[in-house]
Structure formats: C-alpha cells, structure tokens
Amino acid sequence: MPKIYEYFGFVFYFYSNDHEPIHVHARLSGRETIFELIIENGELAETRKRYKQGLEPLRPEEETEAIEFVETFFKNIIAKWVRFFVMKQRVNCTKITKRIKRKQK
C-alpha cells in the first residue's frame, strides 16, 4: 500500500493491487473516502468520490479539504500512479506542510 502524500493528518495512498480508473484513497482519523480522477484531454474534468465498504467516510468538511488537495495535486497523483502501476517503480511519500489556499466559490 504505497503512501503517496501526508497533509495535515490526511494520508493519501494507493492499494498495491488497485485498478482503474485512477483514484486515490484519503484517510483521516480512521475515516476514508476514495477520489476518482476523470481525465479528459490531459486535464481534470471531474473528481468523483466513493466510499469503501466497512469504513466510515470522511466528514463533509474533510471531504472538501481532501478534494481541494486532490484537485491541486492531480498531475502529481497521476504521475505517481503511472510510476507505480505502469512502470512498476517505487513511489515516495511527499509530506505537504503548507496549506492549500481555499477556492472561492
């Protein structure tokens, strides 16, 4: 289970036997939500969330923060996915220590 990011208590990771579509698991305090990256023409078209059976999902405010993280780092997440699942190479965990600026809605 390669851990790819740590961010203010969140851990983002892949399962070593994961499958497409490209997605990342986000865990915080025992809760977990999965975010699928829908890519069109090399850009992030949509982020879909789904839940892992048997685990409590992230709380709404946690999901919002996790989605912002995933959408900010989606190109890096894809690069780590390709490196691990396609190229069969090790990926390192990156610890992010600066908060992401919230998007204005």
C-alpha atoms as an extended CHARMM CRD file, in Angstrom:
* protein
*
       105  EXT
         1         1  MET       CA              0.0000000000        0.0000000000        0.0000000000  PROA      1               0.0000000000
         2         2  PRO       CA              2.1060000000        2.9100000000       -1.2110000000  PROA      2               0.0000000000
         3         3  LYS       CA              1.5080000000        6.0650000000        0.7750000000  PROA      3               0.0000000000
         4         4  ILE       CA              1.9490000000        8.9810000000       -1.6180000000  PROA      4               0.0000000000
         5         5  TYR       CA              1.1170000000       12.1030000000        0.4450000000  PROA      5               0.0000000000
         6         6  GLU       CA              0.7390000000       13.2900000000        4.0150000000  PROA      6               0.0000000000
         7         7  TYR       CA             -1.1680000000       16.5260000000        4.5060000000  PROA      7               0.0000000000
         8         8  PHE       CA             -2.1710000000       17.8640000000        7.9400000000  PROA      8               0.0000000000
         9         9  GLY       CA             -3.3170000000       14.4810000000        9.2650000000  PROA      9               0.0000000000
        10        10  PHE       CA             -4.5920000000       13.1660000000        5.9340000000  PROA      10              0.0000000000
        11        11  VAL       CA             -2.8590000000       10.2200000000        4.3470000000  PROA      11              0.0000000000
        12        12  PHE       CA             -3.3240000000        9.7270000000        0.5970000000  PROA      12              0.0000000000
        13        13  TYR       CA             -2.4110000000        6.3320000000       -0.8010000000  PROA      13              0.0000000000
        14        14  PHE       CA             -2.9800000000        3.6060000000       -3.3890000000  PROA      14              0.0000000000
        15        15  TYR       CA             -3.5790000000       -0.0620000000       -2.7110000000  PROA      15              0.0000000000
        16        16  SER       CA             -0.8050000000       -2.1120000000       -4.2860000000  PROA      16              0.0000000000
        17        17  ASN       CA             -3.3650000000       -4.1200000000       -6.2880000000  PROA      17              0.0000000000
        18        18  ASP       CA             -5.5420000000       -1.1620000000       -7.3100000000  PROA      18              0.0000000000
        19        19  HSD       CA             -7.3970000000       -0.8170000000      -10.6030000000  PROA      19              0.0000000000
        20        20  GLU       CA             -8.5110000000        1.8850000000      -12.9880000000  PROA      20              0.0000000000
        21        21  PRO       CA             -9.8970000000        4.4820000000      -13.1020000000  PROA      21              0.0000000000
        22        22  ILE       CA             -7.0420000000        6.3640000000      -11.4960000000  PROA      22              0.0000000000
        23        23  HSD       CA             -8.0420000000        7.0510000000       -7.9340000000  PROA      23              0.0000000000
        24        24  VAL       CA             -6.5580000000        7.8240000000       -4.5490000000  PROA      24              0.0000000000
        25        25  HSD       CA             -7.6480000000        6.8110000000       -1.0670000000  PROA      25              0.0000000000
        26        26  ALA       CA             -7.7970000000        9.5860000000        1.5280000000  PROA      26              0.0000000000
        27        27  ARG       CA             -7.7450000000        8.6260000000        5.2020000000  PROA      27              0.0000000000
        28        28  LEU       CA             -8.0550000000       10.7610000000        8.3220000000  PROA      28              0.0000000000
        29        29  SER       CA             -8.6840000000        9.5040000000       11.8750000000  PROA      29              0.0000000000
        30        30  GLY       CA             -9.8510000000        6.0840000000       10.6790000000  PROA      30              0.0000000000
        31        31  ARG       CA            -12.2830000000        7.5290000000        8.1250000000  PROA      31              0.0000000000
        32        32  GLU       CA            -11.7200000000        7.0450000000        4.3980000000  PROA      32              0.0000000000
        33        33  THR       CA            -13.0820000000        8.3010000000        1.0920000000  PROA      33              0.0000000000
        34        34  ILE       CA            -11.8800000000        7.3690000000       -2.3830000000  PROA      34              0.0000000000
        35        35  PHE       CA            -11.4830000000       10.0060000000       -5.0870000000  PROA      35              0.0000000000
        36        36  GLU       CA            -11.5360000000        9.0160000000       -8.7590000000  PROA      36              0.0000000000
        37        37  LEU       CA             -9.8000000000       11.3090000000      -11.2370000000  PROA      37              0.0000000000
        38        38  ILE       CA            -11.6570000000       11.6490000000      -14.5280000000  PROA      38              0.0000000000
        39        39  ILE       CA             -9.1880000000       12.9850000000      -17.0870000000  PROA      39              0.0000000000
        40        40  GLU       CA            -10.1320000000       14.4130000000      -20.4940000000  PROA      40              0.0000000000
        41        41  ASN       CA             -7.5160000000       15.7830000000      -22.8960000000  PROA      41              0.0000000000
        42        42  GLY       CA             -4.8910000000       15.7240000000      -20.1690000000  PROA      42              0.0000000000
        43        43  GLU       CA             -6.9300000000       17.8650000000      -17.7780000000  PROA      43              0.0000000000
        44        44  LEU       CA             -9.0040000000       17.0180000000      -14.7370000000  PROA      44              0.0000000000
        45        45  ALA       CA            -12.6110000000       17.0020000000      -15.9190000000  PROA      45              0.0000000000
        46        46  GLU       CA            -14.1880000000       15.6640000000      -12.7310000000  PROA      46              0.0000000000
        47        47  THR       CA            -13.3920000000       14.3070000000       -9.2890000000  PROA      47              0.0000000000
        48        48  ARG       CA            -15.8000000000       11.5790000000       -8.1950000000  PROA      48              0.0000000000
        49        49  LYS       CA            -15.9920000000       10.3200000000       -4.6610000000  PROA      49              0.0000000000
        50        50  ARG       CA            -16.9430000000        6.8820000000       -3.4590000000  PROA      50              0.0000000000
        51        51  TYR       CA            -16.8420000000        5.0810000000       -0.1720000000  PROA      51              0.0000000000
        52        52  LYS       CA            -15.0440000000        1.9710000000        0.9980000000  PROA      52              0.0000000000
        53        53  GLN       CA            -17.3870000000       -0.6440000000        2.3650000000  PROA      53              0.0000000000
        54        54  GLY       CA            -16.9810000000       -1.1590000000        6.0940000000  PROA      54              0.0000000000
        55        55  LEU       CA            -15.2490000000        2.1700000000        6.7470000000  PROA      55              0.0000000000
        56        56  GLU       CA            -16.7720000000        5.4200000000        7.8820000000  PROA      56              0.0000000000
        57        57  PRO       CA            -16.3160000000        8.1040000000        5.1760000000  PROA      57              0.0000000000
        58        58  LEU       CA            -14.5910000000       11.4020000000        5.7110000000  PROA      58              0.0000000000
        59        59  ARG       CA            -16.8360000000       14.0740000000        7.1770000000  PROA      59              0.0000000000
        60        60  PRO       CA            -18.1840000000       16.6600000000        4.6900000000  PROA      60              0.0000000000
        61        61  GLU       CA            -15.6580000000       19.3500000000        5.6630000000  PROA      61              0.0000000000
        62        62  GLU       CA            -12.8500000000       16.7640000000        5.4790000000  PROA      62              0.0000000000
        63        63  GLU       CA            -14.0480000000       15.6390000000        2.0410000000  PROA      63              0.0000000000
        64        64  THR       CA            -13.9980000000       19.2420000000        0.8620000000  PROA      64              0.0000000000
        65        65  GLU       CA            -10.4120000000       19.6660000000        2.0320000000  PROA      65              0.0000000000
        66        66  ALA       CA             -9.3640000000       16.3180000000        0.5340000000  PROA      66              0.0000000000
        67        67  ILE       CA            -10.9650000000       17.1640000000       -2.8340000000  PROA      67              0.0000000000
        68        68  GLU       CA             -9.1390000000       20.5070000000       -2.9010000000  PROA      68              0.0000000000
        69        69  PHE       CA             -5.8920000000       18.6600000000       -2.2260000000  PROA      69              0.0000000000
        70        70  VAL       CA             -6.5520000000       16.0540000000       -4.9360000000  PROA      70              0.0000000000
        71        71  GLU       CA             -7.5490000000       18.7010000000       -7.4780000000  PROA      71              0.0000000000
        72        72  THR       CA             -4.4460000000       20.7660000000       -6.6730000000  PROA      72              0.0000000000
        73        73  PHE       CA             -2.0590000000       17.8060000000       -6.9400000000  PROA      73              0.0000000000
        74        74  PHE       CA             -3.8720000000       15.7210000000       -9.5690000000  PROA      74              0.0000000000
        75        75  LYS       CA             -0.9790000000       15.8070000000      -12.0600000000  PROA      75              0.0000000000
        76        76  ASN       CA              1.4140000000       14.5790000000       -9.3790000000  PROA      76              0.0000000000
        77        77  ILE       CA             -1.0540000000       11.8780000000       -8.2990000000  PROA      77              0.0000000000
        78        78  ILE       CA             -1.3230000000       10.6820000000      -11.9050000000  PROA      78              0.0000000000
        79        79  ALA       CA              2.4720000000       10.6970000000      -12.2630000000  PROA      79              0.0000000000
        80        80  LYS       CA              2.8000000000        8.5880000000       -9.0990000000  PROA      80              0.0000000000
        81        81  TRP       CA              0.0690000000        6.2240000000      -10.3550000000  PROA      81              0.0000000000
        82        82  VAL       CA              1.8810000000        5.7330000000      -13.6830000000  PROA      82              0.0000000000
        83        83  ARG       CA              5.2340000000        5.2920000000      -11.9630000000  PROA      83              0.0000000000
        84        84  PHE       CA              3.8510000000        2.6550000000       -9.5780000000  PROA      84              0.0000000000
        85        85  PHE       CA              1.2860000000        0.7510000000      -11.6590000000  PROA      85              0.0000000000
        86        86  VAL       CA              2.6550000000        1.1120000000      -15.2130000000  PROA      86              0.0000000000
        87        87  MET       CA              6.4000000000        1.4400000000      -14.7540000000  PROA      87              0.0000000000
        88        88  LYS       CA              6.4080000000       -0.8440000000      -11.6700000000  PROA      88              0.0000000000
        89        89  GLN       CA              8.6890000000        1.5470000000       -9.7910000000  PROA      89              0.0000000000
        90        90  ARG       CA              8.6730000000        2.6550000000       -6.2030000000  PROA      90              0.0000000000
        91        91  VAL       CA              6.9350000000        5.9290000000       -5.2940000000  PROA      91              0.0000000000
        92        92  ASN       CA              7.9140000000        8.1300000000       -2.3910000000  PROA      92              0.0000000000
        93        93  CYS       CA              5.6300000000        9.7790000000        0.1070000000  PROA      93              0.0000000000
        94        94  THR       CA              5.6430000000       13.5660000000       -0.0360000000  PROA      94              0.0000000000
        95        95  LYS       CA              4.7720000000       15.4830000000        3.1190000000  PROA      95              0.0000000000
        96        96  ILE       CA              2.9890000000       18.7530000000        2.3390000000  PROA      96              0.0000000000
        97        97  THR       CA              3.4090000000       21.2820000000        5.1460000000  PROA      97              0.0000000000
        98        98  LYS       CA              1.8030000000       24.3370000000        3.5790000000  PROA      98              0.0000000000
        99        99  ARG       CA             -1.9740000000       24.6570000000        3.4990000000  PROA      99              0.0000000000
       100       100  ILE       CA             -3.6880000000       24.8620000000        0.1580000000  PROA      100             0.0000000000
       101       101  LYS       CA             -5.4990000000       28.1370000000       -0.4380000000  PROA      101             0.0000000000
       102       102  ARG       CA             -9.2250000000       27.5040000000       -0.4930000000  PROA      102             0.0000000000
       103       103  LYS       CA            -11.0000000000       28.0770000000       -3.7860000000  PROA      103             0.0000000000
       104       104  GLN       CA            -13.5260000000       30.8760000000       -3.8360000000  PROA      104             0.0000000000
       105       105  LYS       CA            -16.9840000000       29.6900000000       -4.8380000000  PROA      105             0.0000000000
